[in-house]
Amino acid sequence: MSIQFKRSTVVTFLGLALLAGVSVAPLQAKTPAPVAPPQVQYDYDMDIFHPVIAHNGMVATEQHLASAIGLDILKKGGNAVDAAVAIGFALAVALPNAGNLGGGGFMMVHDKDSGQTIALDFREMAPAKASRDMYLDEKGDVVAGRSLYTHLAVGVPGTVAGMEHALKKWGSMPLEQVIQPAIELAENGYIVSNSLAENLAATKESLGKWDTTKAIFFRDGEPLKAGDLLVQKDLAESMRLIAKEGADAFYKGKIADQIVAEMGKHDGLITKEDLANYKVVEREPVKGTYRGYEVVSMPPPSSGGIHVIQMLNMLEPHDLNVLGLNSSKTVTLVAEIMKRAYADRSEYLGDPDFSQVPQKGLTSKAYANSLANTISFDKVTPSKEILPGKPQPYESDQTTHYSVVDKDGNAVAVTYTLNLNFGSGIVAGESGILLNNEMDDFSAKPGVPNAFGLIGGDANAVEPAKRPLSSMTPTLVLKDGKPWLVTGSPGGARIITTVLQTILNSIDFGMNPAEAASTPRFHHQWLPDELRVEKGFSPDTLALLKEKGYDIALKPAMGRTQTIQVRDNVLYGYSDPRNPDGVTIGY
């Protein structure tokens, strides 16, 4: 067995900080022609940080108990989807601030036998009684907190339906078998980690408003502390019902009754009909190419896949390896590209079942080249001067991600969420199930930012049965039609740029998953007009960026990637050191 042992993140960042200020060669002339990837000879002795290595199967998650459960499923003969579903239920127990049954998300499945990659959409949906102005007061202003910490914040959950759909379609084990480890974990309990205790303490106010929530996560009037035992017997019982009755237990049975009763007590909107009418959707992935690799990611209602490919298209003509890792020129180029992608996101992205998303135009290399030609490397373009582009002519904080690859080459990337930490903070009756606050991902009012500072418009306005726009970006990079990289991250608005930098670090800079995860990250989302950076950047680089006109904001770490790379039939993986509870494990 191979397992990841966490090292100090301080050492990680200080070590890579030395790389951040390297000198760079002059920028090459712009051209639509792509630059070939560097010919990297992988040498284990040259690695700065070493990944986990395995040959028969690997899982990478944000919680070691869930990783162990997933690996055990693989060892018992289960495939990647069996393990992914087992992990999905296990994280609902072991990572309650993000893992969930009362939320939703996306799954990318690569089926080795057919060679196909399928995008599974189990995103939450707005209740039938939802309306465009439901978060506004009589003056037309957004009511603070209504879309976050009330029963009106809850979208119809999709996780249970999504997990059952995946298992029936691509799995090889019965639901009872893959869910049993999670049931036992909830029934017997586990020791609260430092990071979970910190999350509980930080959300004390929102969790403490609800007696059903306090009964689980509080003791003697205070949130559980590190070292306490967290037992979730109501959640265990709910999962027993799901194991026995399938998703019907959640959407039509006793659990549905608990959710609807909870809504009825507090003027919530979700009805039994909303739950019974929930549908999982299989979608065609959004696809692009980058330096000879195929990038396959989640389509709308995720914005992630489109904009990762859009940004890669803008970057392809430039030799980042020559410009240098996290040099001022590289950061300028990538940040200016990020700004233009996020401007387009604000205008065009939404649920494709409700609005026309110009996906082909947004992912067109010709459109990318037209945007890239507006970038100057000597002068920063203020965000107020950047408007959403016109892609039509080219038409011809708390989520979790995990990755799984099995011995046969099947691969799964899952990103799912409650939205903010512990979602709405509301536990539905005696179900033990935390409910999401995903309705905040809609645009409550055009031009008004959501909890992640993202701006939206009509394409993402609230409508009944509509799915809110998401940044979740589970992604596969294929080489010769086979999975080469399986990755994704939590992080709200910063998910997209985190996944982008993981791909760049892997392809352009030849990093293994440990090195790619440990490199300091940066982020620009157009509005607010600030360049957010993690610690670890060279002061010289930051000074050059300030001279160019960037408003630099040093803020907490971004993203928590879970990445598996396949090279020469060997699995290399790593869990982001930004999360001390995450672990990659293989055999």
N, C-alpha and C positions, 0 to 999 in steps of 0.2 A: 504494500500500500504506500502511496505517496501522498503527503499532506503538506499544506502550506503552514509554515510557522511565521507568525507576525513579527516583523522587525520594527524598530522605532521609525515612525514617520519623520521625526526630526532629522535623523540620519539620512533618510530617503531624500528629503527636500534639500538639505545642505549639499549632499553629494551631487545632485543634478543641477544645483544652482551654478556650479562651475561651468556647466555646459551652456547656461542661458546667455552668457555674454560673449560668445565666440565671435571673432571677426568674420566678416562676410565679403564675398566677392561682389563686384558691381552687378546690378540687376540686368538680366538678359533682356533682349528685346521681346516685346509682346508678340505672340503668334498663337493662332488657334491650335497649332500642332501640339499634341501632348508630349511631355517629357517622359522618357522611359524610366522605370523605377531603378534605383541603385542596385547594382549586382552585389548583394550582401552574402557573404560567406558566413553562415552561422557557426560561431565558435564558442562553445560553452565557457572556455577560459576567458573570452573577451567580454562576457556579460557582466554588467555592473551589478545587476540584481538578478537572481535566478528564479525562474518559474518552477511550478510543480510539473513533474513529468510523469506520464502514464502511457500505457499502450492499449488498454482494453475498455476504458471508459473514464469519463471525468465529469464532475459537476462543480460549478462555481456559484455560490450564493452568499448572501449577506449575513447568514446565521449558521454557525457550525453544526447545530443540531439538525437543521434542515438539510445541510450538505451530507451529513452522515446518513440520513434517511434516504436521500436520493441515490447515493452510492450503493446502499444496501439493496435497493430495488434493481439497480443494474447488475449487481453480483448475483442476484437471484434469477437472472435471465430476462429481466424486463428491458424494454428498449428505451430510447431517449424520451419518448412521450410519456411512458409509464412513470419514469423518474420525475419528469417535469410536473406531472399532475400530483404525485406524492409530495413533491417539494412545495407546490402551490398550497396544499392543505396544511403542510407542516409550518410554513411561514405564517399562516393565519394564527397559529398558536405561539410560535417562538419569536415572531417579529410583529407584534400586534399594532405597532405604530404605522406599518405599511403593508405587511402581508395581510391577506383579508379573505373573507367570504362575502362581506358587505360592500365590496367595491367592484372594480372592473379593470380591464386592460387589454393587452394585445399579445399574441403568440405568433412567432415565425417558426414554421416547421419545414425542415428539409427532409424529404422522403428519399432515402438512398435508392430504393428499388425503382421508383418512377423517375428519379432525377428532378422532380418538381419541388418548388418551394411555395408554400401556401401561407398567406397572411390571415390569421384568425382574429376577428374583431369581437371581443366581448366587453366592449366599452359600455358604461352606463347610459341609460336613456332618460330623457325628461319625462315626468309623469304626464298623463293625458290632460290634467288640469293646469299644467304649467302655461305661463303666458309671458309675452315679451317684456312687459314692464313690471313683473312681479317683485322685483327688488328695488323699485323706485317709490319714493314718497309722493304725497299729493303735489309737491312742487317739481316733481320730475328728477329729483336727486337720488343717488344711490344710498340706500340705508345701510350704514356700516354694520357688518357682521351678519346680515340676514342671509346672505348666500354662503356663509361659512359655518355658523354655530347655532343654527336653528333647524327644525325639521323640514323647513322649506329648502334647505341646502342639499337634501339627499336625492340623488338620482336613482333610478331603478337599477339595482346591482346586476352585474353580468358574470362575475367570477365563477360561480357554481355551474352555471349553464356552459360557460366556456371550457371549464375543466372536463365536464362530462362529455361534451362534444368532441374534444380532442382525443379523449381516451377511447371513445367508441369508434372514432374514425381511423386513428393511427396507432392506438395502444394495443398491447397484447395481454394485459392482466385485467381482472375484474376490479370494479371500483372498490369493493369491500377490501381487497387486498392492499391497494395503494393508499387508501385512506386510514387503515388501521394504525400505522405508526403515529399519525397525527392525533388520533383519538387517545392513544395511550399517553402521549406527551401532554395533552390537555388534562387528562384525568389524574395523572401522577404528579404533574407540575415540573418545574425546572427553576434553577437559581437565576434570579434577576441579575443581569450584567450591569456594569457601570454605565454603559451607553444607554441601555433601556431605562435605567433609573434616572439618568439625566433627562431623557425625553419625557418621562412621566412628570418629573419635577417642573420642566419647562411648560408643560401643558396642564398644570394643576388647575388653573382657573376654568378652562373649558371642560375638562373631564369632571371636575368637582361639582358641576351644576346638576348632574344626573345621578340619582340614587343607584340605578342599575349598573352604571359604570363604576361608581365608587365601590360597590360591593365586590368588584373583581380586582380593581387596581389600587385600592386604598386600604390602609390598615391604621386603625385608631385615628381616623380623620386625615391622614397624610398619605401621599403616594408611596407605593412600595419603594424600598431602598435596595441598593446593591447588596446581594447576599440573601435577600428574602426569597421565599418560595412562592412562585406564582402558579396557582392551580386554577383551572378554568373548566369546572365540571359542567356548567350549562353549555359551553361550547362543545365539549366532548359529546354531550347528549345530542346536540344539533347535528354533529357530524355522524353520529350513529344513525340518525334518521336519514341522512343523505346516503350513507353507505347502504342502507336497506331499501330506500324508496327512490334513490337517484335524485336528480335535480327537481323532480316534482315535489319533494318534501320542502324545498325552499320556495318554489314558485306557486305551488297550489295547495300545499299541506299545512302542517302545524307551524312551521317556521314562517310561512307567508302570513298566517293568522297573527303571529307575534308582531311582525313588522307592521301590518295594517293597524293592529290595535295601538301600537306605539304612535303611529301617525295620527290616529284619531284623537288621542289624548292631547296632542300639542299642535293641532291645526296643520299637520303635514298633508301632503298631496297624494302620496302613493296609495293606490287601491289594490284590491285583489286582482282586478282586471289588468292593471299595469304589470303586475308580476307575472300573471299567466300569459300575457302577450309578449313578454320579452323574447327576443330572437338573437341568436348568435349568427354572425355573417362571415362566410369565407370570402376573402377579397383577393384580387390579383395584386401581388406585391409591386411596389414601385422599384424600377430597375435602372441602373446606370453602369457606366464603365469608368474606371480610373486606372490609368497606367497598365492596362492589360488585365486588370482584375474586374470581376463583375460584382457590383454592390447591390444587394437585395434587401429592401427594408419595408417598413410599414407604410401603407398608403393612407390617405384621409379615411376617417376623421383624425388620424395622426398627421401632424405637420412635419414630423421628424424626418421621415424617409425622403420626401420631396426636397426639403431644404438641405439635408446632408448631400444629396446628389447634386443639387444646384450649386452648392459651395465647392464641391469637388470639381465640378465642371469649370468653375472660374479659376480654380487653382492649377488645373492640369497643365496649362502651358508654361508654368513656372517651375524651376528646379529648386525646390525647397531644401534639398540636401546641400546645394551650393550656398543658398542664403543663410542656412544655419539654424539649428534648433533654438527656438525662442529668442532669436536675435531680434533687434528692433525692426529690421526690414521684413522678416517673416511675420512678426506680430502685427505690423502695420498692414501688410497684405491680407492676412487672414481676418483681422478685425474689420477692415473696410468691407470685405466680402460678407462677413457676418451681418453687418449693418444693413446691407442691401437685401439679404435673404429675409431678415426679420421684418423689414419694411413690407416686403411682398406678403409675408405671413399675415400681417395685420389686415390686409385687404382681401386676399383671395381664398384663404383656407377655412374650411368648415366641413360639416357632414355632407359627403357627396350625394347622399340620398335626398338632400334638401336644397343644395345649391350646386351650380356648375363650377367645379374647381379646374382651372386651366393646367392640369398636371403635365400634359405633354409639352406645353410652352415653358412652364417653370423648370422642367428638367431638360430642356433643349440646350445643346452645347452652343448653338448659335446665339440664343438669348443670353446664356451665361457670358459669352464673349462680349456682347453688347454692354452688359453691366460692368464687366471687368475693365472695359476701356474707359470708364468714367473714374477710375481710381488713380490717384496720384500718390507716389511714395514719398513726396517731399511735403505735401500739405494734406492734413486731415480734412475730410469732408464733414462739416457739422451735420448732425442728424436732421436738423430742421431743414436742411437743403436736400435731403434724400426723401423722395416720395416713392410709393410703390411703383414698380416698373409696369411695362405693358407686355406681358408674356403671350397674350392672345394671338398675335400674328405668327407666333412660332408653334401654333397648335398642331400643325401637321404633326415644498420642501418637502411631500414625503411619499416617495414611491420606492419600489424595490425591483431589482432586475436579477435574473439568474440565467445561466447558460448550461446546456447539457450536450455532450456528444457521447454516443455509445460505440461499441466495438465494431459495428457494421457500417458506421459512417453516417447514421442518422443524426441530425442536429436540431436543437430547439433553443430558441431565445425568447424569454418571457419577460415583459415588463408589465406589472400591474400595481394598483394603487388604491388608497382611500382619499387621495389628494394631499391635504396637510397631515401633519402628525396626528395619528389616531382619527383621521377624518373629521367628522362633525363632533366627535367625542361622545356620541349617543350610542348606547347599547340597546338593541331592540328587545324590550321586555325581558324575559328569562331565557332568551336564545343564546346569550353570551356573544352575540355577533355585533361588532362595531360597524356603524353605518358611515358611508362616505359623505364628503361635502363637495362632490364633483360638479354640482350645479354652478359653482364659482368659476368653472372653466368656460362657461358661456360668457359672452359679452353682455354684461348687465345693462350697459349703456354705451353706445359707440363713442370711442375716444377715452373712456374711463378704464384705467388699468385694473387687472384682477390682482389676486394675492401675490402673484409672481411678477407684477409690473408689466404684464403683457397687454397690449392694446388690441382690440378686436372691433369688427364692424358688423354689417348686416349678415355676412356669410356665417357668422357664429352667434347670431341672436337666439334667444330662447324660443323654442317652439315645441309643442307636444310631440313626444316620441323621437325627438332629435337627439343625436349624440354630440356632446360637447367636444370642441377641438382639444387635442392633446399634443404634448411635446414628446410623449413616450416613443422611443426609437429602437426597438429590438432589431438588430441588424446582423446579416450574414454577408461576408465577403467570400466569393467563390473564386477558385483558381482551377481552370480546366473543368468547370462544371461541378467541382466538389468543394465542400466547405473548407475554407482556409482560415477564417476568423469568425468567431461567434461572440457577439458583444452587445452591450447595452448598459444603461445606467439610470439611477434615479436622479432627481435634481430639478424638477420643474422646468422653467424656461431654459436652464443650463444643460438639460439632457442633450439637446441637439449638438451643441458645441463640444460637449464632452465626448460624444461618440465620434464627431468629426476628428477631434485631436487624437483619439485612440487609433483611428484608421490612418491618419497621417503619420503618427509615430511608428506604426507597424510597417507601412509601405514605404514612405519616403525616408525614414530614418532607421529602418531595419531593426527596430527594437523588438525584443521578446515581450510577452504580456506583462511581466513584472516591471520591466523598464518603462513600457508604455503607460502603465497605471501610475507609476511613481513620479512621472514628470510633472512639474508645476503647470497649471492650466490657466487660461485666460478666457474672457467672455465679453462679447458686446452684443446687445439685443436691440440696437437702434434707439429705443427709448426705454429707460432714461439714457441720455447721451454720456455714458461713462464706460471706461475700459476697466472691467473688474479683473483683478489678478490675485493669485494665491501668493503666499510667501515663497521665496526661493528664487525669484527673478534677480538678475544682476542689477545693482544700483545704476551701473552705467547704461544698461538697456532701458531702465525706467526713465532715466534722465533724458535720453534721446527721444523716447516716446512723448514725454512732457513737452520737449522743445517743438515737436511736430504739432502739438495742440491737443493731445489727449488729456481728459480729466481722469486720472488714474485713481481707482479705489481699491485699496488692499482690504479684502474681505475674507471670511472663512472659506475653508476648502470646498471645492466644487466637484460634485459627482462621486459615485462609488461604483466604478466599473467592475463587471464580472466577465472575464474574457478567457476564451479558450482558442488556441491556435493549433492548426493541424499542419505539420511539416513532415513529409516522408513517412506518413502513417504513424507518427508519434504525436501524442497530445501534450501541449504545453499550456498551462493555465495559471491564472493569478487572480486573487481577490484584492480589490483596491485597498491599500493600506490606510486610506482615510476612514475606513470603518474597522474598528478593532475586532468586531464580532464576526466579520466575513471570513470565509475560508474556502479554498479550492482543494478538492480531494479527488484522487483517482486511483486506479489499480491496473 
